[in-house]
Amino acid sequence: MGQKINPLGFRLGTTQNHHSFWFAQPKNYSEGLQEDKKIRNCIKNYIQKNRKKGSNRKIESDSSSEVITHIEIQKEIDTTHVIIHIGFPNLLKKKGAIEELEKDLQKEVNSVNQRLNIAIEKVKEPYRQPNILAEYIAFQLKNRVSFRKAMKKAIELTKKTDIKGVKIQIAGRLAGKEIARAECIKKGGLPLQTIRAKIDYCCYPIRTIYGVLGVKIWIFVEEE
């Protein structure tokens, strides 16, 4: 069963926590859920839009900079707290970036009287996060690097962290082949069937000239 469902949802409430913390009446629940989605999409679009402006950075930093691992939303009576967990918050530390982002987010909040409080938290070990590794692989593939070389390089980046296992899978028209296939590389243990095992997971699409490739990354962090 652990290999047929989302590893994060499978462990929700045990080793995985919710990313939204708020209460609403049943008739207003869907409205609050859509508001959360608009806030997250607005933040991601803002970062992607501003990343394209800085094209003269180093390849190593540009491949995984400003990658959001997750966004926490906490709603109170008159305040909405948005905590952005990001790998390398260089862009959001620029002068006026937070104020500009607040103006964009205020348009997505349903209540006019609701205040916004944005906080930025830097991830301690960036290459321990599957989203950052997926962004790194996407950057390599878009620069015509071999998918096997990109996968192995991503595995090497995890050696600096204290994870117990990692698995990377890429599916699609690899290397421009006519028939789509899936390639996988794994290192260490990965007990997907164990609920007490904390596993981070992400599914990331990559658009190439041959079509869309799908990247899935599992990271076995620890076992409680």
C-alpha angles and dihedrals in degrees: 000000000000091000096051102055137049108287091217096052090043090060099036109137095019112056098349125066133205118264093211123060116186143106128232139166115262093253091053098042097093091049092053091046092053090048090056091051092050091050093051093046091048092053093047093047091049092053094045091049093051094042090064090059093061102062098146098075129111119279095236094053096039092053094067107010121128092011111157114221094188142329123229119206120195118181125200131174096280104002135066114202115204116190114190115201106201136171102223111008096193096127097046091051092064117110112274095008095113092046091051091048091049091055091052093047094047088066090058095050111096097213117064092205092054112109123216125223114187121193128182120213121186117220110242096216108027097183090055088071119086093213092060092047090049091051090050091052091047091053091050094048092049087055091055095255115154112265092229091052091048092050093049091048090052090052090052091053089059092058090081090060130070098244121138100216145356136195127191125190128183121189132184138056095342116197089358095294118162094232118060118231141165127245124193136190125188138184127183128353126324114183099188092168094058113090095196090058110098107225126175116209139181138176113208128183120215121198113213134167089262095051140276119326122199120218121195122185128187120189121189104211105173144319122245 
